[in-house]
């Protein structure tokens, strides 16, 4: 009987990840707030590596203890066999000696089989632990890249909004300046009446630039100040 109790490797702690809302895209929150980190609560690769090393050490210690128990079991059984043989050696020395060798061979064969099974079980658990640690590390890297992309997108939208605000301010300043300055009289244009310029029909006396972003310009609502 193997002293090793079968079972998978202890699972590494993991607190979720993936998309919010059961498959829905991540919510960016109110305008201007930074997107919530997708790697929050997840073990980073360094933490996974430390936990893996701890579990590896625990598995190796259990393997050594199990092998020691198996060796002790073999020694106790051999001691018992030799003790029984010594009591009967005088009468049946040759017969008992052959019996002891037969039993020793069978026990050694059983020991070798159990030791082989024990080694196979521990190797399988180590491989499963390695695979689990690799998957967690890859998932962390993927979520980290998504975080970086969302931060860049947020910064781009913020810059577009600032450009739009500056454009509107410039247009307002230009409009105010044009209302305060005298009307422009182009050469050969319009009809003079009493020394003043009469612009062609359908046009006002001064140029009023449009206020607002050009057509097709991306609109962006101003975010509140980030805390």
Secondary structure, 3 states (H helix, E strand, C coil): CCCCCCCCCCCCCCCCCCCCCCCCCCCCCCCCCCCCCCCCCCCCHHHHHHHHHHHHHHHHHHHHHHHHHHHHHHHHHHHHHHHHHHHHHHHHHHHHHHHHHHHHHHHHHHHHHHHHHHHHHHHHHHHHHHHHHHHHHHHHHHHHHHHHHHHHHHHHHHHHHHHHHHHHHHHHHHHHHHHHCCCCCCCCCCEEECCEEECCCCCCCCCCCCCCCCCCCCCCCCCCCCC
